[in-house]
Amino acid sequence: MAKTSKLLPVTVRSVLQRAGRKLPEGQQLLRARRGVQGRVGAFYIIDKAKGTIIDDDDDLTALARRNGLIEGWEAVDDGDG
């Protein structure tokens, strides 16, 4: 019998809260507004002191995994069903 791998869902709100705790001081994870989404991904991390975008992506799971906000067994559940 084959073993299926199931990723545990994590809410977007949970990832945003984790970012507040785990990102270095002065960095913040933000959700892009409609007018900005053409220039950056749907989610992006900024350095508030420098005023620069550190990382951005339309896939919050990938962005969160790259920045250590979720583990390998977790995936962001965006609620789209």
ABEGO torsion letter per residue (X at the ends): XBBBBBBBBBBAAAAAAAAAAABBBGBBBBBBBAAAAAABBABBBBBAAAGBBABBBABAAAAAAAAGABBAABBBBAGAX
